[in-house]
Amino acid sequence: MSILSKPDRNYFLNVDRNPILHGILKKTFYEQFCAGETDAETRATIRELKDMGFRGVIMTYAKETVFDHRTNTQQGLGIAALEAEKNNDTAHPLVAHCANIEAWRKGTAETVEQLDDGDYLAVKLTGAGPTVTDAFSKGELPPPQMLEALDQICARCKERNVRILVDAESHHFLSGILRVTLDLMRKYNRDGYALIYNTYQAYLKSTPETIAKHMTVAQQEGFTFGLKLVRGAYIASDERSLIHDTKDDTDAAYNGIAQGALKQTLGKFGVETTFPSVNLFLASHNKASVVDAHNLHQQRIAAGLPTVPVRFAQLHGMSDEVSFSLLQLKGGDGSPEVYKCSTWGTMGECLAYLLRRAIENRDAVLRTSDEYNALKAEFGRRLKSAFFLS
Ligand SMILES: Cc1cc2nc3c(=O)[nH]c(=O)nc-3n(C[C@H](O)[C@H](O)[C@H](O)COP(=O)(O)OP(=O)(O)OC[C@H]3O[C@@H](n4cnc5c(N)ncnc54)[C@H](O)[C@@H]3O)c2cc1C
């Protein structure tokens, strides 16, 4: 997967041009983790996920750029995008019209139309190409064309009641992504709920401080803070020293932030100063993290204690046992609200995403023992009931 993700692929290693390689990957990796290469395939997958009982879907258009800290290179832009960049953006800081931003806008706008009322759009801002990632590398806002595209997408989502989760990406681009998303929250989260959520990676040592800064802005300026919490997916390419030293530290950070938000005591908020309006989105495959968070939320509601609205999500093709365990806890009030998050795009566009899923599923081997035990118990139950009936 890592070799196939490199931009200078020859015909045989180009997944969009070599039909045999494309066919093999489509039936194995792609169909496990992705929604579709076309609008029709994607809509069919969305229907299937909703029929399984999920509250809704989160859909992403796959185009993105990953920065590899070890080699100091960017990966993930499709060949077409690189060609467009060469043809159009030779002096790119000054370009008036960037073909990559337009391609990203078009793909993202198409994604919005695939979604229904109450669904979520997830966006990877680096998919808009080098003019945008160059600005993000410097912690700057992207060019006006990108800001206009984002504004147009947010307005359309608001009209269609589709909320937006802005993904956290490689650390190299993160300060720019956080900055542009905070501006969007400031503008659009003013109706008592979060239309826009920023994603915070609990594995980064700096995350509690980042959250505290953004909560201060939300409190002072009176908008709802959209807090999507993940552990973080770029451990293989980001600078290791920025990430907690052990998995236990990342787990403690994740659970501390999630439970602090649900108890409305996070850092100085809820202790020295009032707690701002927060909407929480917990994206995780860790069963203990999500079940504990749901139980805490229910206990606080039952005891009449303050808490914040919370929703849960797992990735399409991963940890169905966790998703269905959450769905089985569903009470009369419809909570927990569980979503499945999928990605659509051509095979080439989805490669960087598929590579992260391949790496992550090495961790998931640990979790498969839970799924194996659940399947074994279910098999035993069915066997017993078959004997009982006969
Ligand atoms: C709906 C959804 C949306 C997501 N969106 C994003 C996103 O926008 N950006 C993003 O970066 N990720 C995103 N992720 C992926 C997420 O960050 C995790 O990589 C993934 O879910 C695995 O973590 P987990 O919470 O499921 O738990 P687990 O499987 O219990 O934890 C695995 C994670 O722990 C951390 N970890 C593992 N080993 C170590 C170690 N030695 N030291 C320190 N930490 C370690 C890593 O973050 C690893 O991914 C998303 C996940 C979901 C479900």
The ligand as a Tripos MOL2 file, in Angstrom:
@<TRIPOS>MOLECULE
LIG
   53    58     1     0     0
SMALL
NO_CHARGES

@<TRIPOS>ATOM
      1 C1        -15.2310    8.4710   12.7780 C.3       1 LIG1
      2 C2        -13.7500    8.6210   12.8900 C.ar      1 LIG1
      3 C3        -13.1540    9.7630   12.4220 C.ar      1 LIG1
      4 C4        -11.7550    9.9320   12.5480 C.ar      1 LIG1
      5 N1        -11.1810   11.1070   12.1290 N.ar      1 LIG1
      6 C5         -9.8540   11.2940   12.3200 C.ar      1 LIG1
      7 C6         -9.2380   12.5330   12.0160 C.ar      1 LIG1
      8 O1         -9.8700   13.4870   11.5620 O.2       1 LIG1
      9 N2         -7.9000   12.6580   12.2290 N.ar      1 LIG1
     10 C7         -7.1400   11.6450   12.7700 C.ar      1 LIG1
     11 O2         -5.9330   11.8150   12.9810 O.2       1 LIG1
     12 N3         -7.7070   10.4560   13.0660 N.ar      1 LIG1
     13 C8         -9.0360   10.2590   12.8490 C.ar      1 LIG1
     14 N4         -9.6040    9.0600   13.1880 N.ar      1 LIG1
     15 C9         -8.7350    7.8960   13.5210 C.3       1 LIG1
     16 C10        -8.3640    7.8770   14.9940 C.3       1 LIG1
     17 O3         -7.5210    8.9620   15.2110 O.3       1 LIG1
     18 C11        -7.6190    6.6440   15.4350 C.3       1 LIG1
     19 O4         -6.4970    6.4540   14.6460 O.3       1 LIG1
     20 C12        -8.3420    5.3800   15.4080 C.3       1 LIG1
     21 O5         -9.6840    5.5180   15.5790 O.3       1 LIG1
     22 C13        -7.7050    4.4430   16.4650 C.3       1 LIG1
     23 O6         -7.9110    4.9200   17.7870 O.3       1 LIG1
     24 P1         -9.1230    4.4350   18.6720 P.3       1 LIG1
     25 O7         -9.6820    5.5950   19.4430 O.co2     1 LIG1
     26 O8        -10.0890    3.7450   17.8060 O.co2     1 LIG1
     27 O9         -8.5300    3.4890   19.7970 O.3       1 LIG1
     28 P2         -7.3890    2.4260   19.9630 P.3       1 LIG1
     29 O10        -7.4130    1.4180   18.8760 O.co2     1 LIG1
     30 O11        -7.5220    1.9670   21.3700 O.co2     1 LIG1
     31 O12        -6.0500    3.2770   19.8590 O.3       1 LIG1
     32 C14        -5.1360    3.2290   18.8050 C.3       1 LIG1
     33 C15        -4.5230    4.6160   18.7550 C.3       1 LIG1
     34 O13        -3.7580    4.8640   19.9520 O.3       1 LIG1
     35 C16        -2.6510    5.6950   19.6510 C.3       1 LIG1
     36 N5         -1.4180    4.9520   19.9550 N.ar      1 LIG1
     37 C17        -1.1140    3.6740   19.5880 C.ar      1 LIG1
     38 N6          0.1200    3.3170   20.0240 N.ar      1 LIG1
     39 C18         0.6090    4.3930   20.6820 C.ar      1 LIG1
     40 C19         1.8510    4.6480   21.3580 C.ar      1 LIG1
     41 N7          2.8180    3.7190   21.4420 N.pl3     1 LIG1
     42 N8          2.0250    5.8540   21.9230 N.ar      1 LIG1
     43 C20         1.0730    6.8140   21.8610 C.ar      1 LIG1
     44 N9         -0.1190    6.6280   21.2490 N.ar      1 LIG1
     45 C21        -0.3670    5.4400   20.6520 C.ar      1 LIG1
     46 C22        -2.7640    6.0080   18.1470 C.3       1 LIG1
     47 O14        -3.4840    7.2190   18.0200 O.3       1 LIG1
     48 C23        -3.5610    4.8360   17.6020 C.3       1 LIG1
     49 O15        -4.2510    5.1560   16.3950 O.3       1 LIG1
     50 C24       -10.9840    8.8930   13.1110 C.ar      1 LIG1
     51 C25       -11.5990    7.7370   13.6150 C.ar      1 LIG1
     52 C26       -12.9580    7.6000   13.5210 C.ar      1 LIG1
     53 C27       -13.5810    6.3880   14.1000 C.3       1 LIG1
@<TRIPOS>BOND
     1     1     2 1
     2     2     3 ar
     3     2    52 ar
     4     3     4 ar
     5     4     5 ar
     6     4    50 ar
     7     5     6 ar
     8     6     7 ar
     9     6    13 1
    10     7     8 2
    11     7     9 ar
    12     9    10 ar
    13    10    11 2
    14    10    12 ar
    15    12    13 ar
    16    13    14 ar
    17    14    15 1
    18    14    50 ar
    19    15    16 1
    20    16    17 1
    21    16    18 1
    22    18    19 1
    23    18    20 1
    24    20    21 1
    25    20    22 1
    26    22    23 1
    27    23    24 1
    28    24    25 2
    29    24    26 1
    30    24    27 1
    31    27    28 1
    32    28    29 2
    33    28    30 1
    34    28    31 1
    35    31    32 1
    36    32    33 1
    37    33    34 1
    38    33    48 1
    39    34    35 1
    40    35    36 1
    41    35    46 1
    42    36    37 ar
    43    36    45 ar
    44    37    38 ar
    45    38    39 ar
    46    39    40 ar
    47    39    45 ar
    48    40    41 1
    49    40    42 ar
    50    42    43 ar
    51    43    44 ar
    52    44    45 ar
    53    46    47 1
    54    46    48 1
    55    48    49 1
    56    50    51 ar
    57    51    52 ar
    58    52    53 1
@<TRIPOS>SUBSTRUCTURE
     1 LIG1         1 GROUP 0 **** ****
